[in-house]
Amino acid sequence: MELGNDTEISEFLLLGFSQEPEQQPLIFGLFLSMYLITVFGNLLIILAVISDAHLHTPMYFFLTNLSFVDICFTSTTIPKMLRNVQTQSKRKAISYEGCISQMYFYMLFAVLDDFLLTVMAYDRYVAICHPLHYTVIMSPRLCGLLVLLSWIISTLLSLLETLLVLRLSFCTDLEIPHFFCEIKQIVQLACDDTLLNDTIMYFTAVLLGGGPLAGILYSYSKIIFSIHGISSPQGKYKAVSICASHLSVVSLYYCSSLGVYLSSATAPHNSHSSATASVMYTVVTPMLNPFIYSLRNKDIKRALKRLIHMAVIKREIVLGLKKQP
């Protein structure tokens, strides 16, 4: 791409949260801690499900995919931000190619999160409303197709938005008032007419926000009616406990997404508030997901205990072998 004065773009500048040197160690430590918790927490969920044959069910298949996507989602933005903070450089640059790649993968995994939560809501709907036909309806073939379809749609939508950005030329002001390459911030730096970009951007946001959310609300409306029809208190409690973790994650996801939207809509020129709100969406939500699913799920807790027990036994065996002459 070229600038208005025909010079080639080589990099953007990520301004991040604060330019104050004394705040950098605090920001670095805080985000490094959250990133490590996110990666290890979601990785433990994946390993626990894989290691326990009792968890090889559709619900946990979708959960492992969600955990994998959450790891990728945070890994798209946080490592680069940590590197910029650690270098203590005033020019927190990211290459043009790196910025476009980061923007693409950020959108890809954000959309995937949305679709996977919708698929998991459908899985809960079938489990509670059609329990006798659950294994027939939620076959391995259908589960694989639902995940594959989510990947395909997410890839195509992200690719469309990225290609529309690639056609833009940019002015001399290449400072992004954010800690990652967010598409809206990049489009605002363009010298060209961005009407097409803005139209597609908002249309996609409405489509991705309204469509999956409508599917989730429909699934839970059917679930509520089914729970009301259950006569025994034990049956109602079991049905509610099945949905509690997923409903908590959905609420956290959409509330944080709404917070990002409202912060940018009510204060469009206050980039600091938008970046702060994005932390909930990009870092805090993926970090809390493993805790929500493990603390409220006996099967996951049992699998995690077994996984840790096996790791301790293997460590003792290895140490014992090393001590032998």
Backbone as numpy.savetxt, mean C-alpha at the origin, in Angstrom:
# Nx Ny Nz CAx CAy CAz Cx Cy Cz
12.70 14.17 -22.51 11.86 15.37 -22.51 12.73 16.61 -22.51
12.16 17.74 -22.96 12.95 18.94 -23.06 12.26 20.10 -22.36
13.06 21.03 -21.91 12.56 22.24 -21.29 12.16 23.25 -22.35
11.58 24.35 -21.85 11.19 25.38 -22.78 12.38 26.00 -23.49
13.58 25.95 -22.86 14.75 26.52 -23.51 15.61 25.45 -24.17
14.99 24.25 -24.44 15.61 23.16 -25.18 16.78 22.51 -24.45
16.82 22.65 -23.13 17.82 21.91 -22.36 17.17 20.67 -21.77
17.95 19.61 -21.69 17.39 18.33 -21.28 17.24 18.25 -19.75
16.14 17.66 -19.31 15.91 17.45 -17.89 16.76 16.29 -17.41
17.49 16.48 -16.35 18.30 15.39 -15.79 17.82 14.96 -14.42
17.15 15.87 -13.67 16.74 15.52 -12.32 15.66 16.44 -11.80
14.96 15.94 -10.78 14.04 16.75 -9.99 14.62 16.88 -8.58
14.13 17.85 -7.83 14.58 18.05 -6.46 13.43 17.76 -5.50
13.63 16.81 -4.59 12.63 16.46 -3.59 12.89 17.27 -2.33
11.98 18.17 -2.00 12.19 19.06 -0.86 11.95 18.36 0.48
11.12 17.31 0.49 10.89 16.56 1.72 10.07 17.33 2.74
10.30 17.02 4.02 9.51 17.61 5.10 10.13 18.89 5.64
11.41 18.85 5.92 12.07 19.99 6.56 13.49 20.12 6.07
13.95 21.38 5.97 15.32 21.65 5.57 16.23 21.93 6.78
15.63 21.90 7.98 16.39 22.19 9.19 17.33 21.03 9.51
18.64 21.25 9.61 19.61 20.17 9.86 19.35 19.43 11.17
18.91 20.14 12.21 18.73 19.49 13.51 17.55 18.53 13.52
16.62 18.66 12.56 15.46 17.77 12.49 15.71 16.52 11.67
16.81 16.51 10.90 17.08 15.38 9.99 17.30 14.05 10.72
18.08 14.02 11.83 18.25 12.73 12.53 16.93 12.17 13.05
16.05 13.04 13.54 14.75 12.59 14.04 13.91 12.01 12.91
13.87 12.72 11.78 13.10 12.24 10.63 13.66 10.92 10.12
14.99 10.82 10.05 15.63 9.60 9.57 15.31 8.41 10.50
15.46 8.61 11.81 15.20 7.53 12.75 13.75 7.09 12.75
12.84 8.05 12.67 11.41 7.75 12.69 11.00 6.94 11.46
11.42 7.40 10.29 11.01 6.71 9.06 11.75 5.38 8.87
12.99 5.30 9.32 13.70 4.03 9.25 13.01 2.99 10.14
12.60 3.40 11.32 11.91 2.48 12.23 10.59 2.00 11.63
9.81 2.92 11.08 8.53 2.54 10.49 8.72 1.64 9.28
9.76 1.93 8.50 10.01 1.12 7.31 10.41 -0.31 7.68
11.30 -0.45 8.66 11.73 -1.78 9.09 10.58 -2.58 9.70
9.74 -1.91 10.49 8.57 -2.58 11.07 7.62 -3.04 9.97
7.43 -2.20 8.95 6.55 -2.55 7.84 7.06 -3.77 7.08
8.35 -3.76 6.76 8.93 -4.86 5.98 8.91 -6.16 6.77
9.42 -6.13 8.00 9.51 -7.35 8.79 8.12 -7.85 9.23
7.22 -6.92 9.54 5.87 -7.32 9.93 5.13 -8.03 8.81
5.15 -7.44 7.62 4.47 -8.06 6.48 5.18 -9.32 6.02
6.51 -9.34 6.14 7.26 -10.54 5.78 6.92 -11.69 6.72
6.75 -11.41 7.99 6.35 -12.45 8.95 4.97 -13.03 8.61
4.05 -12.16 8.20 2.73 -12.63 7.80 2.84 -13.59 6.62
3.65 -13.23 5.63 3.84 -14.08 4.44 4.44 -15.42 4.83
5.50 -15.40 5.65 6.17 -16.63 6.05 5.26 -17.50 6.91
4.47 -16.88 7.78 3.55 -17.63 8.64 2.50 -18.37 7.82
1.96 -17.69 6.82 0.94 -18.32 5.97 1.54 -19.44 5.13
2.73 -19.20 4.57 3.36 -20.21 3.73 3.73 -21.45 4.54
4.17 -21.27 5.78 4.66 -22.38 6.59 3.56 -23.21 7.23
2.34 -22.68 7.28 1.23 -23.38 7.94 0.22 -23.85 6.89
0.08 -25.16 6.75 -0.83 -25.72 5.74 -2.29 -25.38 6.04
-2.61 -25.13 7.32 -3.99 -24.80 7.68 -4.40 -23.42 7.17
-3.41 -22.60 6.83 -3.70 -21.25 6.35 -3.69 -21.14 4.83
-3.63 -22.27 4.15 -3.63 -22.26 2.68 -5.08 -22.20 2.20
-5.72 -21.07 2.49 -7.11 -20.82 2.12 -7.18 -19.52 1.34
-8.29 -19.27 0.65 -8.40 -18.02 -0.13 -8.14 -16.75 0.68
-8.69 -16.68 1.91 -8.53 -15.47 2.71 -7.05 -15.16 2.96
-6.29 -16.18 3.31 -4.87 -15.96 3.61 -4.03 -15.86 2.34
-4.52 -16.41 1.26 -3.86 -16.21 -0.04 -3.90 -14.73 -0.42
-5.07 -14.12 -0.25 -5.20 -12.69 -0.54 -4.40 -11.86 0.47
-4.34 -12.30 1.72 -3.60 -11.57 2.74 -2.10 -11.56 2.44
-1.56 -12.67 1.97 -0.13 -12.70 1.62 0.15 -11.78 0.44
-0.76 -11.73 -0.52 -0.59 -10.80 -1.64 -0.64 -9.36 -1.16
-1.55 -9.06 -0.23 -1.63 -7.70 0.32 -0.35 -7.34 1.06
0.18 -8.27 1.83 1.42 -8.01 2.58 2.59 -7.77 1.63
2.66 -8.57 0.55 3.72 -8.38 -0.44 3.62 -7.01 -1.10
2.40 -6.62 -1.46 2.19 -5.32 -2.11 2.53 -4.18 -1.15
2.21 -4.34 0.13 2.53 -3.29 1.11 4.04 -3.11 1.26
4.79 -4.22 1.22 6.26 -4.12 1.27 6.78 -3.36 0.06
6.27 -3.71 -1.11 6.69 -3.03 -2.35 6.27 -1.56 -2.34
5.09 -1.29 -1.81 4.54 0.07 -1.78 5.44 1.01 -0.99
5.82 0.60 0.22 6.68 1.46 1.04 8.11 1.49 0.50
8.55 0.38 -0.10 9.92 0.33 -0.64 10.09 1.21 -1.87
9.00 1.62 -2.46 9.06 2.50 -3.63 9.50 3.91 -3.26
9.15 4.36 -2.07 9.38 5.76 -1.70 10.35 5.95 -0.54
10.25 5.13 0.50 10.98 5.40 1.75 12.50 5.27 1.61
13.05 4.22 0.96 14.51 4.13 0.87 15.17 5.36 0.25
14.58 5.90 -0.82 15.13 7.10 -1.45 15.06 8.29 -0.51
13.94 8.41 0.22 13.81 9.51 1.16 14.85 9.40 2.28
15.08 8.18 2.78 16.07 7.96 3.83 17.48 8.30 3.34
17.75 7.97 2.09 19.07 8.28 1.52 19.28 9.79 1.44
18.24 10.51 1.01 18.35 11.96 0.91 18.55 12.60 2.28
17.85 12.08 3.29 18.00 12.62 4.64 19.38 12.31 5.20
19.87 11.10 4.94 21.17 10.69 5.49 22.33 11.48 4.91
22.24 11.81 3.63 23.34 12.54 2.98 23.46 13.98 3.47
22.37 14.49 4.10 22.37 15.87 4.61 22.64 16.88 3.50
22.29 16.51 2.27 22.55 17.40 1.14 21.39 18.35 0.93
21.71 19.59 0.57 20.66 20.55 0.26 20.01 20.25 -1.08
20.76 19.56 -1.96 20.21 19.18 -3.26 19.76 17.72 -3.18
18.54 17.53 -2.69 18.00 16.19 -2.55 17.40 15.77 -3.90
18.31 15.42 -4.81 17.92 15.19 -6.20 17.51 13.75 -6.44
16.65 13.58 -7.44 16.29 12.28 -7.97 16.30 12.42 -9.49
16.89 11.48 -10.16 17.00 11.57 -11.62 15.62 11.57 -12.27
15.56 12.09 -13.48 14.29 12.14 -14.22 13.73 10.73 -14.39
14.60 9.79 -14.81 14.15 8.41 -15.00 13.73 7.79 -13.67
14.49 8.08 -12.60 14.15 7.54 -11.29 12.83 8.09 -10.78
12.57 9.36 -11.05 11.33 9.99 -10.61 10.12 9.39 -11.33
10.24 9.22 -12.64 9.15 8.63 -13.41 8.91 7.19 -12.98
9.98 6.43 -12.73 9.85 5.05 -12.29 9.18 4.98 -10.92
9.60 5.87 -10.01 9.01 5.90 -8.68 7.52 6.23 -8.75
7.18 7.19 -9.58 5.78 7.58 -9.75 4.95 6.41 -10.27
5.50 5.68 -11.25 4.77 4.55 -11.84 4.53 3.45 -10.81
5.58 3.04 -10.11 5.43 1.94 -9.16 4.60 2.34 -7.94
4.68 3.60 -7.57 3.83 4.08 -6.46 2.36 3.93 -6.84
1.98 4.37 -8.03 0.60 4.25 -8.46 0.20 2.79 -8.62
1.10 1.97 -9.17 0.82 0.55 -9.37 0.44 -0.14 -8.07
1.27 0.03 -7.03 1.02 -0.68 -5.78 -0.12 -0.04 -4.98
-0.34 1.25 -5.15 -1.48 1.89 -4.48 -2.80 1.36 -5.04
-2.88 1.25 -6.36 -4.09 0.72 -7.00 -4.27 -0.76 -6.65
-3.16 -1.50 -6.61 -3.22 -2.92 -6.24 -3.78 -3.10 -4.83
-3.34 -2.27 -3.91 -3.88 -2.30 -2.55 -5.39 -2.16 -2.56
-5.86 -1.21 -3.35 -7.29 -0.94 -3.44 -8.05 -2.16 -3.97
-7.56 -2.75 -5.03 -8.24 -3.90 -5.63 -8.19 -5.13 -4.73
-7.06 -5.34 -4.07 -6.95 -6.51 -3.19 -7.89 -6.40 -2.00
-8.06 -5.21 -1.46 -9.01 -5.02 -0.36 -10.44 -5.31 -0.84
-10.73 -4.96 -2.08 -12.05 -5.24 -2.64 -12.25 -6.74 -2.83
-11.24 -7.41 -3.34 -11.30 -8.86 -3.53 -11.47 -9.57 -2.18
-10.79 -9.08 -1.16 -10.91 -9.68 0.17 -12.30 -9.45 0.75
-12.93 -8.33 0.43 -14.31 -8.09 0.87 -15.25 -9.08 0.20
-15.03 -9.36 -1.07 -15.85 -10.35 -1.78 -15.66 -11.73 -1.17
-14.43 -12.06 -0.80 -14.14 -13.35 -0.16 -14.89 -13.47 1.16
-14.93 -12.41 1.95 -15.67 -12.43 3.23 -17.17 -12.55 2.98
-17.64 -11.90 1.92 -19.07 -11.98 1.57 -19.47 -13.42 1.24
-18.66 -14.09 0.44 -18.96 -15.48 0.08 -18.87 -16.38 1.31
-17.88 -16.16 2.17 -17.68 -17.01 3.35 -18.86 -16.93 4.32
-19.46 -15.74 4.45 -20.54 -15.56 5.43 -21.93 -15.77 4.80
-22.12 -15.29 3.59 -23.43 -15.37 2.96 -23.66 -16.69 2.24
-22.59 -17.35 1.79 -22.73 -18.64 1.09 -21.69 -19.63 1.63
-21.77 -19.95 2.93 -20.74 -20.80 3.53 -20.68 -22.21 2.96
-21.83 -22.76 2.57 -21.85 -24.13 2.05 -21.22 -24.24 0.66
-21.20 -23.14 -0.08 -20.65 -23.14 -1.43 -19.30 -22.41 -1.50
-18.75 -22.09 -0.32 -17.54 -21.27 -0.29 -16.37 -21.90 -1.03
-16.09 -23.17 -0.75 -14.95 -23.83 -1.38 -15.14 -24.00 -2.88
-16.40 -24.11 -3.30 -16.67 -24.26 -4.74 -16.52 -22.92 -5.45
-17.10 -21.86 -4.84 -17.04 -20.53 -5.48 -15.61 -19.98 -5.46
-15.00 -19.99 -4.28 -13.64 -19.44 -4.14 -12.60 -20.52 -4.43
-12.63 -21.02 -5.62 -11.69 -22.05 -6.05 -10.30 -21.44 -6.27
-9.24 -22.24 -6.22 -7.90 -21.70 -6.49 -7.81 -20.99 -7.84
-8.55 -21.49 -8.82 -8.54 -20.87 -10.15 -9.11 -19.46 -10.09
-10.26 -19.29 -9.40 -10.88 -17.97 -9.30 -10.00 -17.02 -8.50
-9.42 -17.49 -7.41 -8.56 -16.65 -6.59 -7.36 -16.15 -7.40
-6.75 -17.06 -8.16 -5.63 -16.66 -9.00 -6.02 -15.67 -10.06
-7.20 -15.86 -10.66 -7.69 -14.95 -11.70 -7.99 -13.56 -11.13
-8.56 -13.51 -9.93 -8.86 -12.22 -9.30 -7.59 -11.42 -9.03
-6.56 -12.11 -8.52 -5.29 -11.43 -8.27 -4.62 -11.01 -9.58
-4.65 -11.90 -10.57 -4.07 -11.58 -11.87 -4.77 -10.40 -12.52
-6.09 -10.37 -12.44 -6.87 -9.26 -13.01 -6.54 -7.95 -12.29
-6.34 -8.02 -10.99 -5.97 -6.83 -10.23 -4.62 -6.29 -10.70
-3.66 -7.19 -10.93 -2.35 -6.79 -11.42 -2.45 -6.16 -12.81
-3.23 -6.76 -13.69 -3.34 -6.27 -15.07 -3.96 -4.87 -15.10
-5.07 -4.69 -14.39 -5.74 -3.39 -14.38 -4.84 -2.32 -13.76
-4.19 -2.66 -12.65 -3.31 -1.71 -11.98 -2.14 -1.31 -12.87
-1.57 -2.29 -13.57 -0.45 -2.02 -14.47 -0.86 -1.11 -15.62
-2.01 -1.38 -16.21 -2.47 -0.58 -17.35 -2.81 0.85 -16.95
-3.50 1.01 -15.82 -3.86 2.35 -15.37 -2.62 3.17 -15.01
-1.67 2.54 -14.33 -0.44 3.24 -13.96 0.38 3.59 -15.20
0.40 2.68 -16.16 1.13 2.93 -17.40 0.50 4.08 -18.18
-0.82 4.15 -18.21 -1.51 5.23 -18.90 -1.14 6.59 -18.31
-1.22 6.69 -16.98 -0.89 7.96 -16.32 0.58 8.33 -16.54
1.45 7.34 -16.52 2.89 7.60 -16.71 3.18 8.10 -18.12
2.57 7.47 -19.12 2.78 7.88 -20.51 2.28 9.31 -20.75
1.21 9.68 -20.07 0.69 11.05 -20.21 1.66 12.06 -19.60
2.37 11.68 -18.55 3.37 12.57 -17.96 4.59 12.67 -18.85
4.97 11.57 -19.50 6.16 11.56 -20.36 6.05 12.52 -21.54
4.84 12.84 -21.95 4.67 13.74 -23.10 4.85 15.21 -22.71
4.91 15.50 -21.40 4.99 16.88 -20.93 6.42 17.39 -20.98
6.56 18.69 -21.20 7.86 19.37 -21.03 7.77 20.23 -19.79
8.93 20.46 -19.15 8.93 21.11 -17.85 9.71 22.42 -17.89
9.34 23.31 -16.96 9.99 24.61 -16.86 11.26 24.50 -16.02
11.84 25.64 -15.72 13.11 25.63 -14.98 12.92 25.29 -13.50
11.71 25.47 -12.97 11.43 25.14 -11.57 11.11 23.65 -11.48
12.06 22.86 -10.98 11.89 21.40 -10.91 11.88 20.92 -9.46
11.47 21.78 -8.54 11.40 21.39 -7.13 10.04 20.78 -6.81
10.07 19.57 -6.28 8.85 18.86 -5.89 8.68 19.00 -4.39
7.66 19.71 -3.92 7.47 19.93 -2.47 6.89 18.70 -1.78
7.59 17.59 -1.88 7.11 16.32 -1.34 8.33 15.45 -1.05
8.12 14.29 -0.39 9.25 13.40 -0.13 9.35 12.28 -1.16
8.44 12.27 -2.15 8.54 11.34 -3.27 7.89 11.98 -4.49
8.05 11.33 -5.64 7.53 11.87 -6.90 6.04 11.56 -7.03
5.23 12.43 -6.48 3.78 12.27 -6.55 3.28 12.89 -7.85
2.41 12.19 -8.55 2.04 12.57 -9.91 1.44 13.97 -9.98
0.62 14.33 -9.03 -0.01 15.65 -9.06 1.03 16.75 -8.96
2.03 16.55 -8.10 3.08 17.55 -7.94 3.91 17.68 -9.20
4.16 16.56 -9.89 4.96 16.58 -11.12 4.21 17.30 -12.23
2.93 17.01 -12.37 2.12 17.63 -13.43 2.07 19.15 -13.22
2.05 19.60 -11.98 1.99 21.04 -11.70 3.26 21.77 -12.11
4.36 21.03 -12.30 5.62 21.64 -12.72 5.73 21.80 -14.24
4.79 21.21 -14.97 4.87 21.21 -16.44 4.57 22.59 -17.02
5.23 22.88 -18.16 4.97 24.13 -18.88 3.82 23.97 -19.88
3.54 22.73 -20.26 2.50 22.47 -21.26 1.10 22.56 -20.65
0.12 22.47 -21.52 -1.27 22.39 -21.09 -1.50 21.01 -20.46
-1.95 21.00 -19.23 -2.12 19.73 -18.50 -3.58 19.34 -18.34
-4.46 19.88 -19.18 -5.89 19.59 -19.06 -6.15 18.09 -19.21
-5.52 17.45 -20.19 -5.72 16.02 -20.40 -5.23 15.22 -19.20
-4.05 15.59 -18.70 -3.51 14.91 -17.52 -4.43 15.05 -16.32
-4.90 16.28 -16.08 -5.78 16.52 -14.93 -7.09 15.76 -15.06
-7.64 15.73 -16.30 -8.91 15.03 -16.52 -8.76 13.54 -16.26
-7.74 12.94 -16.85 -7.50 11.51 -16.65 -7.19 11.20 -15.19
-6.42 12.09 -14.55 -6.04 11.89 -13.15 -7.26 11.85 -12.24
-8.14 12.83 -12.39 -9.31 12.91 -11.53 -10.34 11.83 -11.89
-10.45 11.51 -13.17 -11.37 10.45 -13.59 -10.92 9.10 -13.00
-9.61 8.86 -13.06 -9.07 7.61 -12.50 -9.26 7.57 -10.99
-9.06 8.72 -10.33 -9.23 8.77 -8.88 -10.66 8.46 -8.47
-11.62 9.03 -9.21 -13.03 8.77 -8.93 -13.37 7.32 -9.22
-12.84 6.80 -10.34 -13.12 5.42 -10.73 -12.56 4.44 -9.71
-11.31 4.66 -9.30 -10.66 3.75 -8.35 -11.18 3.93 -6.93
-11.59 5.17 -6.61 -12.14 5.41 -5.28 -13.57 4.94 -5.15
-14.37 5.20 -6.20 -15.79 4.86 -6.15 -16.10 3.41 -6.45
-15.44 2.85 -7.49 -15.74 1.48 -7.90 -15.45 0.44 -6.82
-14.19 0.31 -6.40 -13.87 -0.65 -5.33 -14.62 -0.38 -4.03
-14.77 0.91 -3.67 -15.48 1.22 -2.43 -16.94 0.78 -2.52
-17.56 0.96 -3.69 -18.94 0.51 -3.88 -19.03 -1.01 -3.73
-18.03 -1.73 -4.28 -18.01 -3.18 -4.14 -17.85 -3.61 -2.69
-17.00 -2.90 -1.94 -16.80 -3.22 -0.52 -18.07 -2.95 0.27
-18.70 -1.80 0.02 -19.92 -1.46 0.74 -21.05 -2.43 0.42
-21.15 -2.84 -0.83 -22.17 -3.81 -1.22 -21.94 -5.14 -0.51
-20.69 -5.59 -0.49 -20.36 -6.86 0.18 -20.72 -6.81 1.66
-20.38 -5.72 2.31 -20.65 -5.63 3.74 -22.12 -5.38 4.05
-22.85 -4.78 3.14 -24.29 -4.65 3.35 -24.95 -6.03 3.33
-24.51 -6.90 2.42 -25.02 -8.26 2.38 -24.59 -9.04 3.62
-23.36 -8.81 4.06 -22.85 -9.49 5.26 -23.67 -9.09 6.48
-24.00 -7.81 6.61 -24.78 -7.32 7.76 -26.15 -7.98 7.79
-26.79 -8.08 6.62 -28.10 -8.73 6.56 -28.00 -10.20 6.94
-26.94 -10.85 6.51 -26.74 -12.26 6.85 -26.50 -12.45 8.34
-25.72 -11.54 8.93 -25.45 -11.64 10.37 -26.72 -11.44 11.19
-27.58 -10.53 10.73 -28.87 -10.32 11.43 -29.73 -11.58 11.39
-29.54 -12.37 10.36 -30.33 -13.60 10.23 -29.81 -14.76 11.05
-28.63 -14.62 11.64 -28.06 -15.68 12.48 -28.69 -15.62 13.86
-29.20 -16.75 14.34 -29.94 -16.77 15.60 -29.03 -16.82 16.83
-27.96 -17.60 16.78 -27.11 -17.80 17.95 -26.12 -16.65 18.13
-25.91 -16.20 19.37 -24.91 -15.14 19.63 -23.50 -15.58 19.23
-23.20 -16.88 19.44 -21.88 -17.39 19.06 -21.65 -17.28 17.57
-22.70 -17.59 16.79 -22.59 -17.49 15.34 -22.39 -16.07 14.87
-23.10 -15.13 15.51 -22.94 -13.72 15.15 -21.53 -13.23 15.48
-21.04 -13.63 16.67 -19.70 -13.21 17.08 -18.65 -13.75 16.12
-18.80 -15.00 15.72 -17.83 -15.61 14.80 -17.84 -14.89 13.45
-19.05 -14.55 12.97 -19.16 -13.86 11.68 -18.54 -12.47 11.75
-18.76 -11.77 12.86 -18.19 -10.43 13.02 -16.67 -10.50 13.13
-16.17 -11.49 13.87 -14.72 -11.61 14.05 -14.01 -11.94 12.74
-14.71 -12.63 11.84 -14.13 -12.95 10.53 -13.87 -11.67 9.73
-14.76 -10.69 9.88 -14.67 -9.46 9.08 -13.95 -8.32 9.78
-13.73 -8.44 11.10 -13.25 -7.30 11.88 -11.90 -6.79 11.40
-10.95 -7.71 11.16 -9.61 -7.29 10.74 -9.64 -6.59 9.38
-10.35 -7.20 8.44 -10.41 -6.62 7.10 -11.11 -5.26 7.12
-12.19 -5.17 7.90 -12.93 -3.90 7.98 -12.06 -2.81 8.61
-11.23 -3.17 9.57 -10.32 -2.20 10.19 -9.30 -1.69 9.18
-8.75 -2.59 8.37 -7.75 -2.21 7.36 -8.40 -1.33 6.28
-9.61 -1.70 5.86 -10.33 -0.91 4.85 -10.60 0.51 5.37
-11.04 0.61 6.61 -11.32 1.92 7.20 -10.06 2.76 7.28
-8.96 2.14 7.68 -7.69 2.85 7.77 -7.22 3.32 6.40
-7.37 2.44 5.40 -6.92 2.76 4.04 -7.71 3.93 3.46
-9.04 3.87 3.54 -9.85 4.91 2.92 -9.85 6.20 3.72
-9.75 6.12 5.04 -9.67 7.34 5.84 -8.37 8.09 5.57
-7.26 7.35 5.47 -5.97 8.00 5.16 -5.97 8.56 3.74
-6.60 7.84 2.80 -6.70 8.33 1.42 -7.53 9.61 1.38
-8.63 9.61 2.14 -9.48 10.80 2.20 -8.73 11.97 2.83
-7.89 11.67 3.83 -7.10 12.72 4.46 -6.13 13.37 3.49
-5.50 12.55 2.64 -4.58 13.08 1.62 -5.34 13.97 0.64
-6.51 13.51 0.21 -7.31 14.28 -0.75 -7.77 15.61 -0.15
-8.28 15.56 1.09 -8.79 16.78 1.72 -7.68 17.78 2.00
-6.50 17.28 2.38 -5.38 18.19 2.67 -4.92 18.92 1.41
-4.97 18.23 0.27 -4.56 18.87 -0.98 -5.67 19.75 -1.55
-6.94 19.40 -1.25 -8.06 20.18 -1.77 -8.30 21.45 -0.97
-8.20 21.36 0.36 -8.47 22.52 1.21 -7.28 23.47 1.29
-6.07 22.90 1.13 -4.87 23.76 1.17 -3.95 23.39 0.01
-4.35 23.74 -1.22 -3.59 23.33 -2.40 -2.18 23.88 -2.44
-1.92 25.00 -1.77 -0.60 25.61 -1.80 0.23 25.25 -0.57
-0.38 24.49 0.35 0.34 24.07 1.55 0.86 22.65 1.32
2.02 22.56 0.69 2.58 21.26 0.34 3.01 20.47 1.57
3.36 21.17 2.66 3.81 20.48 3.87 2.68 19.65 4.48
1.48 20.19 4.50 0.35 19.46 5.06 0.00 18.26 4.20
0.13 18.41 2.87 -0.14 17.30 1.97 0.88 16.19 2.15
2.15 16.55 2.31 3.20 15.54 2.51 3.01 14.83 3.84
2.63 15.57 4.87 2.39 14.97 6.18 1.23 13.99 6.13
0.15 14.39 5.45 -1.01 13.51 5.32 -0.66 12.25 4.52
0.25 12.38 3.56 0.65 11.23 2.75 1.38 10.17 3.57
1.99 10.59 4.68 2.70 9.64 5.53 1.74 8.57 6.05
0.54 8.99 6.45 -0.46 8.03 6.93 -0.78 7.01 5.86
-0.89 7.47 4.63 -1.29 6.61 3.51 -0.16 5.71 3.04
1.05 6.25 2.97 2.16 5.51 2.36 2.99 4.71 3.36
2.98 5.11 4.63 3.86 4.46 5.61 3.07 3.83 6.76
2.22 4.62 7.41 1.56 4.15 8.62 0.58 3.01 8.34
-0.24 3.14 7.29 -1.22 2.10 6.98 -0.56 0.76 6.67
0.44 0.67 5.77 1.11 -0.62 5.56 1.80 -1.16 6.81
2.26 -0.26 7.69 2.93 -0.70 8.92 1.93 -1.32 9.90
0.71 -0.78 9.96 -0.27 -1.27 10.92 -1.00 -2.53 10.46
-1.03 -2.78 9.17 -1.77 -3.95 8.65 -1.37 -5.26 9.31
-0.07 -5.59 9.43 0.29 -6.85 10.09 -0.18 -6.94 11.53
-0.14 -5.82 12.26 -0.60 -5.82 13.65 -2.11 -6.08 13.72
-2.85 -5.45 12.82 -4.31 -5.62 12.83 -4.68 -7.07 12.55
-4.03 -7.68 11.56 -4.38 -9.05 11.21 -3.85 -10.08 12.20
-2.70 -9.80 12.82 -2.13 -10.79 13.75 -2.76 -10.71 15.13
-3.04 -9.49 15.62 -3.59 -9.33 16.96 -5.03 -9.81 17.07
-5.78 -9.76 15.98 -7.19 -10.14 16.01 -7.45 -11.50 15.36
-6.40 -12.23 15.05 -6.57 -13.49 14.34 -5.80 -14.60 15.06
-6.54 -15.56 15.62 -5.92 -16.65 16.36 -5.08 -17.54 15.46
-5.53 -17.76 14.22 -4.79 -18.62 13.30 -3.43 -18.03 12.96
-3.40 -16.71 12.71 -2.13 -16.05 12.40 -1.21 -16.07 13.61
-1.76 -15.81 14.80 -0.94 -15.83 16.02 -0.35 -17.21 16.26
-1.16 -18.25 16.03 -0.66 -19.61 16.20 0.45 -19.92 15.20
0.26 -19.50 13.95 1.26 -19.74 12.92 2.55 -18.98 13.20
2.42 -17.75 13.71 3.62 -16.95 14.04 4.40 -17.58 15.20
3.68 -18.07 16.21 4.35 -18.74 17.33 5.08 -19.98 16.85
4.44 -20.74 15.96 5.07 -21.95 15.43 6.29 -21.58 14.60
6.19 -20.51 13.81 7.31 -20.08 12.97 8.50 -19.65 13.83
8.21 -18.87 14.88 9.29 -18.42 15.78 9.91 -19.60 16.53
9.06 -20.55 16.95 9.54 -21.74 17.66 10.47 -22.56 16.76
10.10 -22.71 15.50 10.94 -23.45 14.55 12.27 -22.73 14.33
12.22 -21.39 14.25 13.45 -20.62 14.04 14.39 -20.76 15.24
13.83 -20.78 16.46 14.64 -20.94 17.67 15.29 -22.32 17.70
14.51 -23.35 17.35 15.04 -24.72 17.35 16.18 -24.86 16.34
15.98 -24.31 15.13 17.02 -24.38 14.10 18.28 -23.64 14.55
18.10 -22.51 15.23 19.25 -21.74 15.72 20.02 -22.56 16.76
19.29 -23.22 17.66 19.95 -24.03 18.68 20.70 -25.20 18.06
20.12 -25.80 17.01 20.80 -26.91 16.32 22.07 -26.44 15.66
22.00 -25.28 14.98 23.18 -24.73 14.31 24.27 -24.39 15.31
23.90 -23.78 16.44 24.88 -23.43 17.47 25.50 -24.68 18.09
24.66 -25.74 18.25 25.16 -26.98 18.78 26.17 -27.65 17.86
25.91 -27.59 16.55 26.82 -28.16 15.57 28.14 -27.41 15.52
28.08 -26.07 15.70 29.29 -25.27 15.67 30.18 -25.54 16.88
29.55 -25.87 18.03 30.33 -26.13 19.23 31.03 -27.47 19.20
30.51 -28.40 18.38 31.13 -29.72 18.30 32.50 -29.63 17.64
33.48 -30.39 18.15 34.84 -30.35 17.58 34.88 -31.00 16.20
